[in-house]
Amino acid sequence: MTEIDTSVPHSARIWNYWLGGKDNYPVDEAAGDAYTAVFPGIVTIARASRAFLGRSIRYLVEEAGVRQFLDVGTGLPTVDNTHEVAQRSAPEAKIVYVDNDPLVLAHARALLTSTPEGVTAYEDLNLYDPDAILAAAAKTLDLTQPTALILSGILGHVADYDKARSLVRSLVAGLPSGSYLSVNDGSRGTDQAYEQAQDAYNETGAVPYFLRPVDQITAYFDGLDLVEPGVVSVPLWRPAPGADTTPIGQHGGLARKP
């Protein structure tokens, strides 16, 4: 197994730190604190992204009737992971997590448990190999039945936008009609302070994450039927009553494959 490098900050561990988790190292805390010193709103973005994930999964289970989930780019387990949200409403739900970070792998096997009625699996694979992901997922999921593909905060790590779109297309192509795609990623055009902070972070030598214009995030859903309200700043996607709906630089949406 690949060694865990604790000398360089890592985005998954920094994200875990912002979400209040404990699976991070001093170098990640330092990088996270340096980022929040420039742009305190990043903690709101991290938590709003997580909340969007929860609302979209609840929609998929309770309104769309989906019982299978393929979550690629899992990140470190915190609270309200995909399987927890899905199995809370449908204990029989099946979830396959995919990531290839050694720290994520170490914790996922311990923390990503399942209800007795359902199944949770973890595959140590790379986003850049969609065929291998689909083949591995098919060991746990019935890919002739509707499946929700979750890409939460992962596509911004793909430097080449055309490549990111190609990866999404390849994964969606392997799923049947009635499946869904859920994407949320950092965006440009809403919060200039966020853009400046992220651009500066990308210059530090840490794994970069590229914010993209909203129309590029929307294009991930080409050929699919967007669920209302479409691709929006994540606090605006089917918010809970009384929730803060101030737009932030994180956009997401959910769409059904015809």
N, C-alpha and C positions, 0 to 999 in steps of 0.2 A: 504494500500500500504506500502511496506517496506520503512523504513526510509533511507534517503540518508546519509551515513556515510562520513562526511567531515574531519574526523581525520586521515584516512588512505588513502594513494594514491591509485588511481584506474586506471587500464590500459586504459580504454576507455577515461577517462578524460585526462590522460597524452598524449595519442595519439591525442586527440583533440587539446591540447596545442601545440604539435609539428606541427600540420597542420595549426596553426594560428587561431584556433577557440577560443571562449570565454566561453565555457561551462566547466569550470574547477575551481578548488579552489587553494588557496595558497599551500596546501600540495601537490597538483599535480604539480604545477609549480616548487616547490622545488625539488620534485623527478625527474621531467623532466630535470631540470637544472643540477642536480647531475649526471644524466645519460649522458647528452651531454658533461659534463666536462670530463668524462671518454672516451666517444665515440661520438664525434660530428656528425659522419655519420648517426646517428639514424634519424635525421631530413630528410636526403636524402632518407633513407629507407621508412619512413612514406609517403613521397610525391611520391616516385616511385611506392609504392604499390597502392596508390590512382590513379595514372596515368594508371597503368596496368588495374585496375578495369574499368576505363573509356574506354580504347581501346578495352578491351574484350567485354564490353557491346555494343559498336558501331559495332564491328564485328557481334555480335549476332543479332542485329537489322537490320543492313544494308546488311550483306552478308548471314546470316543464316535465316533471316526472322522471328526470334523469337519475340513474342509479350507478353510473360508472364515471370515474374521473381519472384523467391523466394529467398530473401536475408536473410540468417540466421546469426545472430551475427552482426547486423546492425552497432553498435557503434553510437557515437554521430553524429548528422547531422553537416556537414561542407559545403563544396562546391562540386558540381558535384556528388551528391548522385545518387544512381542507377536510381531512377525514373526520375531525371532531365536529365541524359544522355540518357536514353532510350526514354523518351517522346519528347526530342528535335528532334529526328529523326523519331519517330513514336508516335504521340500524343495519339493514342488509346491504347498504351501499358498499361498493368496492372502489378502492383508490390505489393507483400506482403513482408513486413519487419517483422523479428522475432528477439526479444531480450528480456531479462528478468532483465535488470538493471533498477532500479527505475528512475535514472536520464535520461537515454536514453528514457524511456517511457514518462517522463514528457515533454521532448523536441520534441520527434518524433511526437506526436499528434499535436503540434503547427507548426512544420516546414516541415513535410513530406506531402506537398500538392500535388495536381494532376492537370493535364490539364482537361478541361471539358470533353474531349473525352475519357480519360483514367480513371484508378482507382488506388489509392494508399491506402493500408490498413496496419495496424500495429497490430501484435499479441504478447501479453506478455507471451512468452513461453520459455522453456529451450531447448537448443540443445540436452540434454540427453533424450528428449521425442519425437523422430522422428514421431511416430504415431500421436501424438497430433498436431504436426506441420503440417503434411500433411492434417489432417482433418480440421484444421483451414484454411489452404491455400485454400482448396477446396470451401470455402465459397465465395472466391473472384475470384479464378482462375479456369479454366476448365482443370482439370488434365488429361483429355483424349487428350489434345492438347500439343504440344511441349512447355516445360517450362525450363527456365535456372535457375539452382540452384547455388547461389553465396555463397561461404564460404571464406570470405576475412579476414585473420588474426585471425581466430577463433579457428582453430583446434589445434594450439599450446597451447591453454589453457586446452586441454584435456590431463591430465598427462599420461594416459596409451595409448600407440600408438595403440594397438590392438582395444581398445575401440573407438578411433578416427576413425579407418578404418571401424569398424562396424557401427558407426553412419552415415558415408558417404554412405555406402552400403544400409542402411535402407532407407535413404532419396531418393537416386537415384532409388531404387526399386519401389518407389511409383510414379515415373514419367514415361510417355510413351516413346516409341521409337521416336527418333528425338529430345529428350530433350538434354540439355547440362549441364555439370558440370564445374564451374570455381572455382579454388582454388589458393590462393597465401598465403604463410606463410614464416616465418623466417626459414632460413636454416643454416646448418653447412657445412663447407668445403670451403667457399669462403672468409670469413673475420674473422680472429682469434680475432681481437680486439672487434668485435661485440659479438662474442661468450663469451668472457671473461666478457664484460659489462653486457650481459643478465644473465649469470650465477650468477654474483654478485647481480644483481637486484632481482633475484629469492630468494636470501637469506635474503632479507630485511623484509619479512613478508607481502609484497604486493602480490596481486594475481599473481602467477607465469605464465610464458609463456615459453614453451619449444621449442627451435630451433631443427630442425630435419634434418638428412642427406637427400640429394636430392633424393636418391632412395626411401626413405620412402614417401616423398611428391609425387613422381611419382606413387607410388603404390596406391594412392587414386584413380587413374584413371584406375585401372585394369578392363578389360572387356569393356572399352569404346574406341572410336576412337579419338586419339589426333589430334587436329588441329595443323598444322605446325606453329611454329617450335618445338612443343612439350613442355616439361617442361624445362624452362630455367630461368636464373636470369631475374627478371621482366623487367629491361630496354631493354633486348634483345628480348622481345616478341613483334613482329610487331611494331618496334619503328617508331615514326614520323620522317620524313626527318630532318637531322641535330640534332637529339636528342642525348644526352649523353648516350652512351651504355656501360659505364663502369660497369662490373659485381658487384653486391652487394649481401649481404647475405639474399636475399629474392627471392624465386623461385615460379613460378606459371605456370599455363597452363589452357587450355580449351579443353574439349573433348565432343564428341557426343555419346549419347546412341544409339546403333544399333537398 
